[in-house]
Structures are given as structure tokens and as C-alpha cells.
Amino acid sequence: YVGRLLEIKGVFLLIEMMRHLPENVHLLMVGSGPEESRLRQKAADFHVAHRIHFVGAIPYSDLPRYMNCMDLGVAPSQTTPYWKEQFGRALVEFMSCEVPVIGSNSGSIPEVIGEAGYIFPEKTLAELVSIVQALIEQPEKRQKLGQRGREQAQQHYSAAIMSQRLLEMYKTLTQRM
């Protein structure tokens, strides 16, 4: 996981997920936030704290190094009456590093992931665990998804593509005036 440690980001679901995964599976949580102490307590209560690694906030330039040691990237965001996931930049960063992605169906997560990963219904622990277990057992599938994600990131989210889209949007807006 990469992002802020906030309840709306679904991070408590990740802690609970660890109860259902094999002992050799570890969770790397990159980021900081107000829920860190509660997350650590929940991990201790569930007896999985030894498999969860909180690294805190890191310099952006170090992010690829952390992502490249991950087998999966998960974005379990949870919609509330006042918030839903907007773009999910971490997903594109995972995909750029060829890390297969799993995301909830909150906001634009499904659109960002497209065909490059798996979507699960928000807050559905059983579905998330099932997807993670399946991908743990299928390294070839993870590799293919990682490659597909990198291609998608390059085709849709590279700096050149995004700059071109922004320029086109401005042109369209100025032509309407």
C-alpha cells in the first residue's frame, strides 16, 4: 500500500486481510497519517504485526525503489457520503513499476486500472482476500498484469500524453469563448 493512512483509504481492511493470508505474506505500508497508531494496534490485536511493515512517509524520489520490491499494489479506498477516490495516482505509479494492481470500485479506481488489474467491491474482505490469494499462487499472471499495467501507464498517463491532453483541453475551452 502506498498513500495516506486514513480510514477512507481502506487501510483497516488491509490489516484485516492479513489475518486470512499465509504466514509468509507481508504487507508493506508506505505513507503516514493519523490512523497509524490505530492500525498498529489492530495489527497487534490480530497477531499479524510481525508481518506488517510501516515505513512512513518517504521522499518521492525513493518511491520506485519501494514499489519495485512489491508483488502487488492495493488501493482499497472506501466511499463515504462526503468523499470518493478521485484519481488514485499510486495506481499509475504501481503500474509504471510493473506492479500488478488491485483496487476497490470507489470513484475512478476502476477507470484508472482498466484491464491492468482487479477490481473488488468496496469493503468486501472476502473478495479482496480471494484475489490476493489467487495472484500469490499465479506468478505468471502477476507478471502479465504488471506488463499490461506498464503499457497502460505509458499509453494513458505518461507526462507526454498528459501534457497533450491538457493542451487539447485548453484549446477546446478557449475556442468556446
C-alpha positions, 0 to 999 in steps of 0.5 A: 500500500502506498498513500495516506493512512486514513480510514477512507483509504481502506487501510483497516481492511488491509490489516484485516486481510492479513489475518486470512493470508499465509504466514509468509505474506507481508504487507508493506505500508508506505505513507503516514497519517493519523490512523497509524497508531490505530492500525498498529494496534489492530495489527497487534490485536490480530497477531499479524504485526510481525508481518506488517511493515510501516515505513512512513512517509518517504521522499518521492524520489525513493518511491520506485525503489519501494514499489519495485520490491512489491508483488502487488499494489492495493488501493482499497479506498472506501466511499463515504457520503462526503468523499470518493477516490478521485484519481488514485495516482499510486495506481499509475505509479504501481503500474509504471513499476510493473506492479500488478494492481488491485483496487476497490470500485470507489470513484475512478479506481476502476477507470484508472486500472482498466484491464491492468488489474482487479477490481473488488467491491468496496469493503468486501474482505472476502473478495479482496482476500480471494484475489490476493490469494489467487495472484500469490499462487499465479506468478505468471499472471502477476507478471502479465498484469504488471506488463499490461499495467506498464503499457497502460501507464505509458499509453494513458498517463505518461507526462507526454500524453498528459501534457497533450491532453491538457493542451487539447483541453485548453484549446477546446475551452478557449475556442468556446469563448 
